[in-house]
Amino acid sequence: MTRTFLFALGSARPGGNSEILARKAAEQLPSDVEQRWLNLAELPLPDFEDLRHDETGPRARPRPVGDNEALLLDATLEATDIVIVSPLYWYSLSSNVKRYLDYWDAWLETPDADFKNTLEGRTLWGVTALAHREEEVAEPLIGTLNHTAAFFPMRFGGVLLGNGTRPGQVLKDDTALARAKTFFAQEPPLARFPYDRA
């Protein structure tokens, strides 16, 4: 299977610091690795509806066709590696990314998508820019992605962190740029919930 990276861009503005850092990391990927970049702001999804406990009883969701949800579902299923690219907004993921991940729950209820089995063993990564120098403030974001990966379970490559507020400021973060050169070279382990015992 050809390795395919899906970069899900979650910023509220194009070309932000998180995207710049992600592209720096992606430059290091081998030439035979396919890259697909999707801007979630340009592929809006309607408000998520949880139909699992509808008053008429649980009902399977039909597979979406011909809309933004269908495009994102297919791109997610086709990817061997999913990279969530989101700035740190109020210590967590952007609303665009959160809505995309909410739809993962919907796709678990779409029988012919086989979503859980397909994502099992694949790899989830994160890239984020934050305004704080203290990287600990990104722990809620990192925890969200780790726990999402652990559910399937997927491999979790961690989160590449960079510092930047103004456009392009992350390019002055030499530590982040150095990390970007080897970020995707690692072989991540399967994600675990913190309460899992070895």
Secondary structure as the mmCIF struct_conf table of DSSP 4:
data_model
#
loop_
_struct_conf.conf_type_id
_struct_conf.id
_struct_conf.beg_label_comp_id
_struct_conf.beg_label_asym_id
_struct_conf.beg_label_seq_id
_struct_conf.end_label_comp_id
_struct_conf.end_label_asym_id
_struct_conf.end_label_seq_id
STRN STRN1 THR A 4 LEU A 9
BEND BEND1 ALA A 12 ARG A 13
TURN_TY1_P TURN_TY1_P1 PRO A 14 GLY A 15
HELX_RH_AL_P HELX_RH_AL_P1 ASN A 17 ALA A 26
TURN_TY1_P TURN_TY1_P2 GLU A 27 GLN A 28
BEND BEND2 LEU A 29 LEU A 29
TURN_TY1_P TURN_TY1_P3 SER A 31 ASP A 32
BEND BEND3 VAL A 33 VAL A 33
STRN STRN2 GLU A 34 ASN A 39
HELX_RH_3T_P HELX_RH_3T_P1 LEU A 40 GLU A 42
BEND BEND4 LEU A 43 LEU A 43
HELX_LH_PP_P HELX_LH_PP_P1 PRO A 46 PHE A 48
TURN_TY1_P TURN_TY1_P4 ARG A 52 HIS A 53
TURN_TY1_P TURN_TY1_P5 GLU A 55 THR A 56
HELX_LH_PP_P HELX_LH_PP_P2 ALA A 60 PRO A 64
BEND BEND5 GLY A 66 ASP A 67
HELX_RH_AL_P HELX_RH_AL_P2 ASN A 68 GLU A 78
BEND BEND6 THR A 80 THR A 80
STRN STRN3 ASP A 81 VAL A 85
STRN STRN4 TYR A 89 TYR A 89
TURN_TY1_P TURN_TY1_P6 TRP A 90 TYR A 91
STRN STRN5 SER A 92 SER A 92
HELX_RH_AL_P HELX_RH_AL_P3 SER A 95 LEU A 108
TURN_TY1_P TURN_TY1_P7 GLU A 109 GLU A 109
HELX_RH_3T_P HELX_RH_3T_P2 PRO A 111 ALA A 113
HELX_RH_AL_P HELX_RH_AL_P4 PHE A 115 LEU A 119
TURN_TY1_P TURN_TY1_P8 GLU A 120 GLY A 121
STRN STRN6 THR A 123 LEU A 130
BEND BEND7 ALA A 131 ALA A 131
BEND BEND8 ARG A 133 ARG A 133
HELX_RH_3T_P HELX_RH_3T_P3 GLU A 135 ALA A 138
HELX_RH_AL_P HELX_RH_AL_P5 GLU A 139 PHE A 151
TURN_TY1_P TURN_TY1_P9 PHE A 152 PRO A 153
STRN STRN7 ARG A 155 ASN A 163
BEND BEND9 THR A 165 ARG A 166
TURN_TY1_P TURN_TY1_P10 PRO A 167 GLY A 168
HELX_RH_3T_P HELX_RH_3T_P4 GLN A 169 LYS A 172
HELX_RH_AL_P HELX_RH_AL_P6 ASP A 174 ALA A 180
TURN_TY1_P TURN_TY1_P11 LYS A 181 THR A 182
HELX_RH_3T_P HELX_RH_3T_P5 PHE A 183 ALA A 185
BEND BEND10 GLN A 186 GLN A 186
HELX_LH_PP_P HELX_LH_PP_P3 PRO A 188 PRO A 189
STRN STRN8 LEU A 190 LEU A 190
HELX_LH_PP_P HELX_LH_PP_P4 ALA A 191 ALA A 191
TURN_TY1_P TURN_TY1_P12 PRO A 194 TYR A 195
#
